[in-house]
Amino acid sequence: MPARAPVHRVPVANGIGLDADRRKIYNSSAWRYGTRPRILARDPICQIAVLCRGYGSSTEVDHVIPIQNGGDESDENLWGACHADHSRKTAMERRGAWVQPDPKATVRVATAPANLRKA
């Protein structure tokens, strides 16, 4: 009789991954029908504006300051982003190459193009 197949585990890059509590937040109806649509309505255009140059539609919600770096779930720490820029920012954060924008800046997008040159 063949040996039992190994259990597949999703690899986590640099120790960054969603724990059970975070998954509960993103799967909740409060996130799906409250927070996410509210942020996408507030930011219809990508706020990261690196790859899309500010012309992409926001389809995803991202943390300005990641939870791991002291960010929170408040509306001030969330912004709308296109898929390409959100993916790029997440990859750069995992490598440690993303420079956090100033959370007190009135125009947050102005800091993003500098990050494109660092990768």
Summary of the structure (lengths in Angstrom):
residues: 119
radius of gyration: 16.5
end to end distance: 50.2
largest distance: 65.6
contacts: 294
relative contact order: 0.15
helix: 45%
strand: 8%
